[in-house]
């Protein structure tokens, strides 16, 4: 085991062997990691979680997060990884590491998870774009395996058929569980016979999906399939998540039932801020990070705490700035903040004084934070 400082936290990493490496499409590949018996407990995970991988790229150590496509019952770790360009770090991971090599891997993380309800009749809808299929695939396999009463609908967008990941696996699942799983493919750069399946997954497309696919419900003549949706899972780029999350909300799905995982830095709020705050000037922020004390001064509280600290050049951990990833989680030790909506913290954690710096507005002239709570 090695301890690494990652996203401002001391994180344990373990050496795992690459059991299998496979090219999936022209710019994606999969890795299967072997979990030795003595590390089985460390690598137990929930569907939808990710691991961080440390590897060498152009002579530098890089740490990247990758969602697992495997489901917990499969008792292995499978990753699907996109090569953004020939110069990117992921291309180095593809070209320099082979089956049998060992690589440093963190224990599983992430909160893009669902509570399993095997005894309930549920309807769950997934929206994925490109490489965003990875955690959704983990979820869908897991639900099909553990929840015989849950029905699933997947709407999966890609540029074209060549870019579509796991087509055979997805079609096989749809065939095997044809009474509970339906999959619909959308293409943004390839013409389709039915115009419905041409274009990006967005608010307009969701409207058509609700009216043309999720309309008649065989189990209840009084309502539509959309009316019966219990949970929504969304994974892709920030703009897609923002558009679809708001569209789902406006179509009646409560925010607490809309779950999303972001695959890139995204600086926008997912939902619009509907609250107004009294203006406070000359705010002092004291904070502890990696055992060191810092002090910052804000002119006022118009911007969120993380954004102001980053503007002033403080090395505060963050990944998304949208309340999704939890990298900027800290404890509020003094003062008051307004914590806006976030996808990460539980009510219990909020009760313990935990906040996300990226979603917090200062409400007092002095704030004290601790990023070293764990």
C-alpha positions, 0 to 999 in steps of 0.5 A: 500500500502507498499513501498519496495526497490526492484532491487534498486528501491522504488516499491509500493506493494498492498495487493491482495486476492488469488481468486483461486489456482490450481495445473497444473502439478506435479511441476507447479500451477496457482494463480488467484488474485482478484483486488478490485475496488479501485485498478483497475487502478493500476493493468491495464497491457499490454499483456506480462507484469509481477508482483512481489510477496512478500511472506514468505519462510523459515522465510524470505521475498522473492520477485519473478517476475511472468508473467501473463497468463491472457490478459488485456481484461479478467480484472484479474491477473492469474499467472502460477508458477513453483516449482523448488524443494521442498526446493525452495521459490516457494514450500513455496508459494504453500504450505503456501498460500491458496484461500482467503489469502492476498499477497503483489503484485507489480503493473505490470511491464515489456517491453515484449510487442507489439504495437496492430495493429488491422487494419493490416494483421500481422504474429506473431510467438511465441517460448516458452519452459516450464514455458516460455509459460506464457507471450506468452499465454497472448500475443496470447489470447490478439492478437486473441481477438483484431486483427482479421487480425493477424495470429499466430504460436506457437512452444512450447517445453517441456520435455514430455507431462506430463510437458505441461502447458495449453494443453487444453486451447491451443488446445481450442484456436487452435480449436476456431481460426483455421483459424488464430492460429496453435500450434506445440508441441515439446518434448525433452525427449519423442519420437514423431511419426514425428522426426521434433517434437523431440528435443529442440527448437534451430537453427537447429530446426528453420531451419526445421520449416521454411522449413517444416511448415512455407513454402507455403503461401496461401495468396502469392504464391511468398513467404513463411510464414516465409517471411511474419513474422512481429514479433517474441516472445521468452520466456524460458531459456537464452541459448534458447533465445540466440540461437533462437534470433540469428537464427531468425536474420540470417534468415532475421528478424530484431533485433527490431522485435525479442522480448524476455523475460528471466526467469532466470539470464543469463550472456551472451550477446544475440547477439555477440558484433560486435564493437571494442572499444579503450582501456581506463585505470584507469576509475573512476565511481561515482554513486548514489544509494538509496540516497547514493554516491559511487565511483569505480575505474576500471583498464580499460574498457574491461568489461561492467560497471555492471559486473565490479561494481559487481566484486568489491562487489557494491550492484548494482541492476541487474537481467539478465546482458543481456539488457533484464530486465532493473533492472540496468537502470540508468542515465548517468550524466557525461562522455561517454559510448557505449550502446550496443544493448538492448531489454529494452530502447526506443530511447526516453529514450536513448535520455534522457541519460538513459543507462543500466549498464549491456550493457555499456562500458566506453568511458571516464576516468570519468563516473557519474551515477544515479540509483535513477532517478525515 
